[in-house]
Amino acid sequence: LLAQVSFGSSEGDAVTVSHTVEVAQLRSEIAQLRRLLDAPATPSDASGRRLLVDPGNSKSITLPSGALTKLSVDTAMQRMNEHWQKQYTDLKGAMDSLWLILCGAMVMFMHPGFAMLETGCSRAKNAQSVLFKNLLNVTVASLAWYIFGFAFAYGGPFEDDGKHLKNGFIGAKGFAGHAFLKEDDTGNMAIDKGTSTMLTWFFQWAFCTAAATIVSGAVAQRVKSPAYAIYAFIMAGFIYPVVVAWTWNNGWIMKVADVGYMDFAGSGVVHLTGGTGAFCGAAILGKRIGWYPDDPAFHPHNVPLVVLGTFILWFGWYGFNCGSTLGLHDAGTGALAAQVAMNTTVAASTGGIVVFAIRYAKLRKYDVPAMCNGILGGLVSITAG
């Protein structure tokens, strides 16, 4: 339906409008179509065209093929909404996956920091031994986490609420990656909505190996490599996973006095567990043969390595703490990650300055290794939340 409206230019650039009757007719038909859009659709006729009932005169009107109705518009909008919801879910899962992979890699990069710190604090003749034990820790602990650790820590079965561990003590599913992948009807890998089990495995693996390597510094220079390899396997495959099952996997501790358990990034789960192992190892082994505090032969042999290791650990700690938001898909999680980064920075700086000041007041000299330990102490402290 066309209303022939012509625009011409005369001496006064006047606009002339013709066919006034047709414009009025057009307005009438537009009003009728508006009523039709609000009317329910009846089944299509034999030619596939929709039959609508005009509420104004209760007369059935046939619309051309492809004409829009309120029903078809609503259907299209619903399909579009479902499409964008799926796109949003996929994007959200991709953003969370990218965030946790990046943060997990940063936590893994803490191992060079441990290696440099421990090597610098050791005697020069033991440097290679210390470095080798750090390599043993990551490789052996990774296999232990894959075969046993993850299943004990995060495996089910769970209670009916799908949250609390049924036996309250330890998981029993997911050994050696079992059931991490699922097949769809076509036999191809089915992609879960959101994040995957493999992502959880990777991010928590970084925490597990960090807990295990804490012991390496405490027993450096006085433990044999085979013995340390056995320890690393037991710690990553059995000891640390049990602690995780009790706490982060909603085990029996979560039900004590209905208070629950809160440890944002692992100050207790990771560092206290590793620190307890370090204390036990050092107590069993005792001090190094011939050691006494004032002997320069036992002082850190390479302070630059100590400082380098400290800075690497500080950098990796942002992955440790900020990554514990477990996602970065909206403004809320982004703001939380930023706050965690700020608190981590302030804690590290405060710890370093306080220890430096105490050592200077006592010794009247700049103790760089002590300041490094203060920085690490501040980082461990803030990790709880």
C-alpha positions as CSV (number, residue, x, y, z in Angstrom):
1,L,0.0,0.0,0.0
2,L,1.6,3.2,-1.1
3,A,0.5,6.7,-0.4
4,Q,1.9,8.7,-3.3
5,V,3.6,11.6,-1.6
6,S,5.5,13.9,-3.9
7,F,8.0,16.5,-2.9
8,G,8.6,19.2,-5.4
9,S,10.4,22.4,-5.5
10,S,8.6,25.6,-6.5
11,E,9.7,29.2,-6.2
12,G,8.8,29.0,-2.5
13,D,10.2,25.4,-2.1
14,A,6.7,24.4,-1.0
15,V,5.8,20.8,-0.3
16,T,2.8,19.5,-2.2
17,V,1.0,16.4,-1.0
18,S,-1.3,14.5,-3.3
19,H,-3.8,11.8,-3.0
20,T,-5.2,12.8,0.4
21,V,-7.8,10.1,0.1
22,E,-5.2,7.4,-0.3
23,V,-3.3,8.7,2.8
24,A,-6.5,8.4,4.9
25,Q,-7.1,4.9,3.6
26,L,-3.5,4.0,4.5
27,R,-4.1,5.2,8.1
28,S,-7.2,3.1,8.3
29,E,-5.4,0.0,7.1
30,I,-2.5,0.6,9.5
31,A,-4.9,0.8,12.4
32,Q,-6.5,-2.4,11.2
33,L,-3.0,-4.1,11.1
34,R,-2.3,-3.0,14.6
35,R,-5.4,-4.7,15.8
36,L,-4.4,-7.8,13.9
37,L,-1.0,-7.9,15.5
38,D,-2.7,-8.1,18.9
39,A,-5.0,-10.9,17.7
40,P,-4.3,-14.6,18.3
41,A,-3.3,-16.6,15.2
42,T,-5.4,-19.4,13.8
43,P,-4.0,-22.3,11.8
44,S,-2.6,-21.5,8.3
45,D,-4.7,-22.2,5.3
46,A,-3.7,-24.7,2.6
47,S,-1.3,-22.3,0.9
48,G,0.6,-21.7,4.2
49,R,-0.8,-18.2,4.7
50,R,-1.9,-17.2,8.2
51,L,-5.5,-16.6,9.0
52,L,-6.2,-13.9,11.5
53,V,-9.4,-12.7,13.0
54,D,-10.0,-9.0,13.0
55,P,-11.3,-8.1,16.5
56,G,-13.1,-5.1,15.0
57,N,-15.4,-7.0,12.8
58,S,-14.8,-10.7,13.7
59,K,-14.0,-11.4,10.1
60,S,-11.2,-13.8,9.1
61,I,-8.5,-12.1,7.1
62,T,-5.7,-13.9,5.2
63,L,-2.3,-12.2,5.5
64,P,0.3,-12.7,2.8
65,S,2.9,-15.4,3.3
66,G,5.7,-14.2,5.6
67,A,3.5,-11.5,7.3
68,L,4.4,-10.9,11.0
69,T,2.0,-11.6,13.8
70,K,2.3,-11.0,17.6
71,L,2.7,-14.7,18.0
72,S,5.5,-15.0,15.5
73,V,7.3,-11.9,16.9
74,D,7.1,-13.4,20.4
75,T,8.4,-16.7,19.2
76,A,11.3,-15.0,17.4
77,M,12.1,-13.0,20.4
78,Q,12.1,-16.0,22.6
79,R,14.5,-17.9,20.3
80,M,16.7,-14.8,20.1
81,N,16.8,-14.6,23.9
82,E,17.7,-18.3,24.2
83,H,20.4,-17.8,21.6
84,W,21.9,-14.9,23.5
85,Q,21.6,-16.7,26.8
86,K,23.6,-19.5,25.3
87,Q,26.2,-17.1,23.9
88,Y,26.5,-15.4,27.3
89,T,27.0,-18.7,29.1
90,D,29.6,-19.7,26.6
91,L,31.4,-16.4,26.9
92,K,31.2,-16.5,30.7
93,G,32.7,-20.0,30.7
94,A,35.4,-18.9,28.3
95,M,36.3,-15.9,30.4
96,D,36.4,-17.9,33.6
97,S,38.5,-20.6,31.9
98,L,41.0,-18.0,30.5
99,W,41.2,-16.4,33.9
100,L,41.9,-19.6,35.9
101,I,44.4,-21.0,33.3
102,L,46.3,-17.7,33.4
103,C,46.3,-17.6,37.2
104,G,47.2,-21.3,37.5
105,A,50.1,-20.7,35.2
106,M,51.2,-17.8,37.4
107,V,51.0,-20.0,40.5
108,M,53.1,-22.6,38.6
109,F,55.7,-19.9,37.9
110,M,56.2,-19.6,41.6
111,H,58.3,-22.8,41.4
112,P,61.2,-20.9,39.8
113,G,60.8,-18.5,42.6
114,F,61.1,-21.2,45.2
115,A,64.1,-22.7,43.3
116,M,65.9,-19.3,43.2
117,L,65.1,-18.5,46.8
118,E,66.2,-21.8,48.2
119,T,69.3,-22.0,46.1
120,G,70.4,-18.5,47.1
121,C,69.9,-19.3,50.8
122,S,71.9,-22.6,50.5
123,R,75.6,-23.2,50.3
124,A,77.1,-23.0,46.9
125,K,78.1,-26.7,46.9
126,N,74.5,-27.7,47.4
127,A,72.9,-25.6,44.7
128,Q,72.4,-28.4,42.2
129,S,70.9,-30.7,44.8
130,V,68.4,-28.0,45.8
131,L,67.4,-27.3,42.2
132,F,67.0,-31.0,41.5
133,K,64.6,-31.4,44.4
134,N,62.5,-28.5,43.1
135,L,62.2,-30.3,39.8
136,L,61.4,-33.6,41.5
137,N,58.7,-31.9,43.5
138,V,56.7,-30.6,40.5
139,T,57.0,-33.7,38.4
140,V,56.4,-36.3,41.0
141,A,53.6,-34.3,42.7
142,S,51.9,-33.7,39.4
143,L,51.6,-37.5,38.7
144,A,50.4,-38.1,42.3
145,W,47.7,-35.4,41.9
146,Y,46.6,-36.9,38.6
147,I,46.4,-40.5,39.8
148,F,45.1,-40.1,43.4
149,G,45.1,-36.5,44.7
150,F,42.3,-34.9,42.7
151,A,39.9,-37.8,43.3
152,F,40.6,-37.8,47.1
153,A,40.3,-34.0,47.2
154,Y,37.4,-33.1,44.9
155,G,35.7,-36.4,44.0
156,G,32.3,-37.5,45.1
157,P,29.9,-38.9,46.1
158,F,28.0,-35.9,47.5
159,E,24.9,-35.6,49.6
160,D,21.5,-34.9,48.0
161,D,22.2,-31.1,48.1
162,G,25.1,-31.8,45.7
163,K,27.4,-29.8,47.9
164,H,28.6,-31.6,51.0
165,L,30.9,-34.7,50.8
166,K,28.8,-37.7,51.7
167,N,31.3,-39.5,53.9
168,G,32.7,-36.2,55.1
169,F,36.3,-37.5,54.9
170,I,37.6,-38.1,51.4
171,G,36.5,-38.3,47.8
172,A,36.3,-41.5,45.9
173,K,35.7,-40.6,42.2
174,G,37.9,-39.2,39.4
175,F,41.1,-41.2,39.7
176,A,43.5,-40.7,36.9
177,G,41.1,-38.4,35.1
178,H,38.3,-40.9,35.0
179,A,35.0,-39.4,33.7
180,F,36.6,-36.0,33.1
181,L,35.3,-36.2,29.5
182,K,31.8,-37.2,28.3
183,E,30.6,-38.2,24.9
184,D,27.5,-36.8,23.2
185,D,25.1,-38.8,21.0
186,T,27.5,-38.6,18.1
187,G,30.4,-40.0,20.0
188,N,32.2,-36.7,20.1
189,M,33.4,-35.0,23.3
190,A,30.5,-33.2,25.0
191,I,31.4,-29.7,26.1
192,D,30.0,-28.8,29.5
193,K,28.3,-25.5,30.1
194,G,30.5,-23.1,32.0
195,T,33.9,-24.4,33.1
196,S,35.2,-28.0,32.9
197,T,36.6,-30.5,35.3
198,M,40.0,-30.3,33.6
199,L,40.1,-26.6,34.4
200,T,39.5,-27.3,38.1
201,W,42.1,-30.0,38.0
202,F,44.7,-27.7,36.5
203,F,44.1,-24.7,38.9
204,Q,44.0,-26.9,42.0
205,W,47.1,-28.8,40.8
206,A,49.1,-25.5,41.0
207,F,48.0,-25.1,44.6
208,C,48.8,-28.7,45.4
209,T,52.4,-28.6,44.1
210,A,52.9,-25.2,45.9
211,A,51.9,-26.9,49.2
212,A,54.4,-29.7,48.5
213,T,57.3,-27.5,47.6
214,I,57.1,-25.5,50.9
215,V,58.9,-28.5,52.6
216,S,61.8,-28.5,50.2
217,G,63.2,-25.3,51.6
218,A,63.0,-26.5,55.2
219,V,64.9,-29.7,54.5
220,A,67.3,-28.3,51.9
221,Q,70.8,-29.6,51.9
222,R,70.1,-32.5,54.3
223,V,67.7,-35.0,52.6
224,K,68.4,-37.5,49.9
225,S,66.6,-37.1,46.6
226,P,64.9,-40.6,46.6
227,A,63.5,-39.9,50.0
228,Y,62.2,-36.5,48.9
229,A,60.6,-38.0,45.8
230,I,58.7,-40.4,48.1
231,Y,57.6,-37.5,50.3
232,A,56.4,-35.4,47.3
233,F,54.2,-38.3,46.1
234,I,52.7,-38.9,49.5
235,M,52.1,-35.2,50.2
236,A,50.4,-34.5,46.8
237,G,48.6,-37.8,46.5
238,F,47.3,-38.3,50.0
239,I,48.1,-35.8,52.7
240,Y,47.1,-32.5,51.0
241,P,44.0,-34.0,49.3
242,V,42.6,-35.1,52.6
243,V,42.9,-31.6,54.0
244,V,41.2,-30.2,50.9
245,A,38.4,-32.7,51.1
246,W,37.7,-31.7,54.7
247,T,37.7,-28.0,53.9
248,W,37.2,-26.7,50.4
249,N,35.2,-29.8,49.3
250,N,32.8,-29.3,52.1
251,G,33.8,-32.2,54.3
252,W,33.2,-32.8,58.0
253,I,34.8,-29.5,59.1
254,M,32.1,-27.5,57.3
255,K,29.5,-28.9,59.7
256,V,31.3,-28.2,62.9
257,A,29.1,-26.0,65.1
258,D,27.3,-24.9,61.9
259,V,30.0,-22.3,61.4
260,G,31.7,-23.7,58.3
261,Y,35.1,-23.1,57.1
262,M,36.5,-20.0,55.3
263,D,40.0,-19.8,53.7
264,F,39.9,-17.6,50.6
265,A,43.1,-18.7,48.9
266,G,44.7,-21.3,51.1
267,S,46.6,-19.7,54.0
268,G,45.5,-22.7,56.1
269,V,44.8,-25.3,53.5
270,V,48.0,-24.8,51.5
271,H,50.5,-22.9,53.6
272,L,49.7,-24.4,57.0
273,T,49.6,-27.9,55.6
274,G,53.0,-27.4,53.8
275,G,54.4,-25.6,56.9
276,T,53.4,-28.4,59.2
277,G,55.1,-30.8,56.9
278,A,58.2,-28.6,56.8
279,F,58.3,-28.4,60.6
280,C,58.1,-32.1,61.0
281,G,60.8,-32.7,58.3
282,A,63.1,-30.2,59.9
283,A,62.5,-31.6,63.4
284,I,63.3,-35.1,62.3
285,L,66.4,-34.3,60.3
286,G,67.8,-31.8,62.7
287,K,70.3,-29.0,61.9
288,R,73.0,-29.3,59.3
289,I,76.2,-31.0,60.5
290,G,78.7,-28.4,61.8
291,W,76.1,-25.6,61.7
292,Y,76.1,-22.6,64.0
293,P,74.6,-19.2,63.3
294,D,77.7,-17.1,63.1
295,D,79.6,-19.3,60.6
296,P,79.7,-17.4,57.3
297,A,80.0,-20.7,55.4
298,F,76.3,-21.4,56.2
299,H,75.0,-17.9,55.3
300,P,73.1,-17.4,52.0
301,H,75.7,-17.7,49.3
302,N,73.8,-15.6,46.7
303,V,71.7,-12.8,47.9
304,P,70.7,-11.7,44.3
305,L,69.1,-15.1,43.8
306,V,67.2,-14.7,47.1
307,V,65.8,-11.3,46.0
308,L,65.0,-12.6,42.5
309,G,63.2,-15.6,44.0
310,T,61.2,-13.3,46.3
311,F,60.1,-11.1,43.5
312,I,59.0,-14.1,41.4
313,L,57.0,-15.5,44.3
314,W,55.4,-12.1,44.9
315,F,54.4,-12.0,41.2
316,G,53.0,-15.5,41.3
317,W,51.0,-14.7,44.4
318,Y,48.7,-12.5,42.4
319,G,47.7,-15.7,40.5
320,F,47.4,-17.5,43.9
321,N,45.1,-14.9,45.5
322,C,43.4,-13.1,42.7
323,G,42.7,-16.5,40.9
324,S,40.8,-17.6,44.0
325,T,37.9,-15.5,42.9
326,L,37.4,-18.6,40.6
327,G,36.1,-16.5,37.8
328,L,36.2,-13.2,36.0
329,H,33.0,-12.9,34.0
330,D,31.4,-9.7,35.3
331,A,32.1,-6.4,37.0
332,G,31.6,-7.9,40.5
333,T,34.3,-10.6,40.2
334,G,36.5,-8.1,38.4
335,A,36.2,-5.6,41.4
336,L,36.8,-8.5,43.8
337,A,40.0,-9.5,42.0
338,A,41.2,-5.9,42.0
339,Q,40.6,-5.6,45.7
340,V,42.4,-8.9,46.4
341,A,45.4,-7.6,44.3
342,M,45.5,-4.4,46.3
343,N,45.4,-6.2,49.6
344,T,48.1,-8.6,48.5
345,T,50.4,-5.8,47.6
346,V,49.8,-3.9,50.9
347,A,50.4,-7.1,52.9
348,A,53.6,-8.0,51.2
349,S,55.0,-4.4,51.5
350,T,54.0,-4.2,55.2
351,G,55.5,-7.5,56.1
352,G,58.8,-6.6,54.4
353,I,59.1,-3.2,56.0
354,V,58.2,-4.4,59.5
355,V,60.8,-7.2,59.5
356,F,63.4,-5.0,58.0
357,A,62.8,-2.4,60.7
358,I,63.0,-5.0,63.5
359,R,66.2,-6.4,62.1
360,Y,67.8,-3.0,61.7
361,A,66.9,-2.0,65.2
362,K,68.5,-5.2,66.6
363,L,71.6,-5.5,64.3
364,R,72.1,-2.0,63.0
365,K,72.6,-3.2,59.5
366,Y,70.5,-3.9,56.4
367,D,69.4,-7.5,56.4
368,V,68.2,-8.2,52.9
369,P,67.3,-11.9,53.3
370,A,65.3,-11.1,56.4
371,M,63.3,-8.5,54.5
372,C,62.6,-11.1,51.8
373,N,61.3,-13.4,54.5
374,G,59.1,-10.6,55.8
375,I,57.6,-10.1,52.4
376,L,56.8,-13.7,52.1
377,G,55.3,-13.8,55.6
378,G,53.0,-10.9,54.6
379,L,51.9,-12.8,51.5
380,V,51.2,-15.9,53.4
381,S,49.2,-14.0,56.0
382,I,46.9,-12.2,53.6
383,T,46.2,-15.4,51.7
384,A,43.5,-16.4,54.3
385,G,41.2,-13.7,53.0
